[in-house]
Amino acid sequence: MPDHEAVDYKWVTIEEFMEMVNCNQMIPTINFGKEDYEAALKLVE
């Protein structure tokens, strides 16, 4: 990761990720819904 782009990182499930977004624990760079994130993840499998 480029310098100063992230404070920390960890691997999470799509459910954990959506919970983090919903609880304002992170700010997504693009406002997608759960289905959009799941579709994106399938592209990299």
C-alpha positions in Angstrom: 0.0 0.0 0.0 1.3 3.5 -0.8 2.4 5.6 2.2 -0.4 7.2 4.2 -3.2 5.5 2.2 -4.3 3.3 5.0 -4.0 3.2 8.8 -4.3 -0.6 9.1 -5.6 -3.6 7.2 -7.1 -7.1 7.7 -8.8 -9.8 5.7 -12.6 -9.9 6.3 -15.6 -11.7 4.9 -18.1 -9.7 2.8 -20.5 -9.7 5.8 -17.8 -8.3 8.1 -16.9 -5.7 5.5 -20.5 -4.6 5.1 -20.9 -4.4 8.9 -17.7 -2.2 9.1 -19.2 0.1 6.5 -22.6 0.2 8.2 -21.0 1.0 11.6 -18.8 3.7 10.1 -15.6 1.8 11.0 -14.3 2.4 7.5 -15.2 4.7 4.6 -15.5 2.9 1.2 -14.0 4.7 -1.7 -17.1 3.9 -3.8 -20.6 3.5 -2.5 -21.5 -0.1 -3.6 -24.1 -2.4 -2.1 -23.4 -5.9 -0.8 -24.3 -7.5 -4.2 -21.9 -5.2 -6.0 -19.0 -6.1 -3.6 -19.9 -9.8 -3.9 -19.9 -9.6 -7.7 -16.5 -7.8 -7.7 -15.0 -10.5 -5.4 -16.2 -13.2 -7.8 -14.2 -11.6 -10.6 -11.0 -12.2 -8.7 -11.6 -15.8 -7.7 
